Amino acid sequence: MNRNVLIFIAALIVAVVGCGVVPNVILPAVTGPVVLPVIQLPGEVLIHDLFPGFDLTNTLVATLLADIVLLLFGLLAVRSIKEVPSGVQNLFEVIIEALYGMVTQVAGHKRARQIFPWFATIFLFLLIANWMELLPGVDSIGLVHQAHGDMQGYELHENWPIAAIDGSRPVVIAEEGEHEAGEHISRGYVVTPFVRAAATDLNLTLGLAITAVVLVQVFGVMELGPAYFYKFINIPGIAKGGMGYMDFGVGLLEIVSELAKVISFAFRLFGNIFAGQVLLFVMTYLVATVMPIVFYGLELFVGAVQAFVFAMLTLVFITSAMVSHHEGEAH
Amino acid sequence: MEVDAARAIGAGLAMLGAIGPGIGIGLLVQGAMTAIGRNPDAAGQIQVNMILGIAFAEAVAIYALVVALVLAFVGIQ
């Protein structure tokens, strides 16, 4: 009883000091004013024209990093396979068993072996890519540029909130062409981080969504042959006449629904992760210490759920594409 | 300045689209909780289906969110 009261008082003190005194009194005095974060929707370009017509963005760097991490984990897990697993192999056996159980539950034993690699790859890749956003250094370490176009940058202060790694005052790299154009009035400076969470770029999520939906069609054709396309263009329906014409119309609507799947896949992942990033930025701006921990916990959860939802929906769509429409009617 | 104000208001209004999915997700979880209460053994399967259902309902809210984000953060020349 007495101990519980002490814990409560300690938590209260931590909350008041962490959320009130430190960010509002101590931090402004030491590091200068806390500034509203500059948020950019498209991935920032790190290197212009790496190949002709191809810019290297920081979200692409994050995607490649997630790929490498996933590959390294995979190689570590199978480096020395033992009868009695230990270490990384043990961890991966737990993960793989749980995922495989899920696939069998939805798709059945026969199809699970076929679908499982796609399901597991999408899930693990997205898990790593989403959780990367929570690492310190991601989204904060980068090059400093002059803001251009319509962008509102950070103002240059005496106590600038941006610091070089060795603690010295950063040197600003003025972008070429800024002076030639003349009409661009620079309004401040922005940070271009080296790494930014991969799914905050619509290009990744849209690419993954198209892959997933194409995969659904491929699995459907593999299982049912050309008859799979009767789902869209219902020729047997027309042959039947009567209500069959309506089935034909419904089949045409299926094409639209397939396109809607792409959009819904892409925007669900992008929206969740990008909103999470903005949430973390804004929370850190409002209350710089203690408080963001809560939201980091939330983002840990959201990242895992979104990876799971993306993989699970792919699995469910593939499974339903592999079931023949007419078999279902016969029952 | 007026354009900025209009964009801010528009972004706020776009998020009205979150009302429907909010109600929908509430109903979904209510149904799932009732089901788990009646048959606790099926909790695992109900949870997976609940999360999938939530993902579908949530997609609509995410569309609204994307519209709001684009209004708020994409520069319009």
Interface residues (C-beta under 8 A of the other chain):
Chain A: I39 Q40 L41 M102 Q105 G149 D150 M151 S264 F267 R268 F270 G271 N272 F274 A275 V278 V305 F308 V309 M312 L313 V316
Chain B: Q45 V48 I51 L52 A55 E58 A59 I62 Y63 L65 V66 L69 V70 F73 V74 G75 I76 Q77
